[in-house]
Amino acid sequence: MKTTRYFEQQVIRKRPYLQRDWIAAVLEQSLARSEQPDGRIRLWGRVEREDGKRYILRVVTLDDGETVHNAFFDRDFKEAKA
């Protein structure tokens, strides 16, 4: 998995609970995807923590769609209804 320097130096330091396999899973199979005005791509996916609780993880990539720039739990995500 490719990452930015910001991700390695800031995101992981601030959020040491993030697991790289969660991020990889969101990159492979996301619930939703959108492009930001700056070209970066937002992806949302469901992950399960060790405590058994499920959370929505937002992963932000560069415009290439594969280099991870940021990742965090997103409490405001609303899944589109079919």
C-alpha positions in Angstrom: 0.0 0.0 0.0 1.4 3.4 -1.0 1.1 6.2 1.5 2.1 9.9 1.7 4.7 11.3 4.1 1.8 13.1 5.8 0.0 9.8 6.4 3.1 8.2 7.9 4.3 11.1 10.0 1.0 12.6 11.1 -2.0 10.3 10.7 -0.5 7.2 12.1 1.1 9.1 15.0 -2.3 10.7 15.9 -4.4 7.6 15.3 -2.2 4.6 16.3 -5.3 2.4 16.5 -5.7 2.4 12.7 -4.9 -0.9 11.1 -3.4 -1.0 7.6 -5.5 -4.1 6.7 -8.6 -2.0 7.4 -7.4 0.6 5.0 -6.5 -1.9 2.4 -10.0 -3.5 2.7 -11.7 -0.1 2.2 -9.5 0.5 -0.9 -10.5 -2.9 -2.3 -14.2 -2.7 -1.6 -15.8 0.6 -0.5 -19.4 1.4 0.3 -19.1 4.8 -1.3 -16.7 6.9 -3.3 -16.5 10.6 -4.1 -14.0 13.0 -5.5 -13.0 16.2 -3.7 -12.6 19.5 -5.6 -8.8 19.1 -5.3 -8.9 15.7 -7.0 -8.4 13.5 -4.0 -10.7 10.6 -3.6 -12.8 9.7 -0.5 -13.7 6.1 0.1 -15.9 4.8 2.9 -15.9 1.2 4.2 -17.2 -0.8 7.2 -14.6 -2.2 9.6 -14.9 -4.3 12.8 -12.7 -3.5 15.8 -11.4 -6.0 18.3 -14.3 -5.1 20.6 -16.7 -6.4 18.0 -18.1 -3.0 17.2 -18.5 -1.9 13.6 -17.4 1.5 12.4 -17.3 3.4 9.1 -13.7 4.2 8.1 -13.1 7.1 5.6 -9.9 6.8 3.6 -8.7 9.7 1.5 -6.3 8.9 -1.4 -4.4 11.2 -3.8 -6.0 11.6 -7.2 -4.4 8.3 -8.3 -6.9 6.4 -6.1 -4.3 4.3 -4.4 -1.8 6.5 -2.4 -3.3 6.8 1.0 -3.2 10.4 2.4 -5.6 10.2 5.4 -7.9 7.8 7.3 -10.3 8.2 10.2 -13.6 6.9 11.6 -16.5 8.8 10.1 -19.5 9.1 12.5 -21.4 11.3 10.0 -21.5 8.8 7.1 -25.0 8.1 5.9 -25.3 5.0 3.7 -27.5 5.6 0.6 -30.8 3.7 0.7 -31.5 1.5 -2.3 
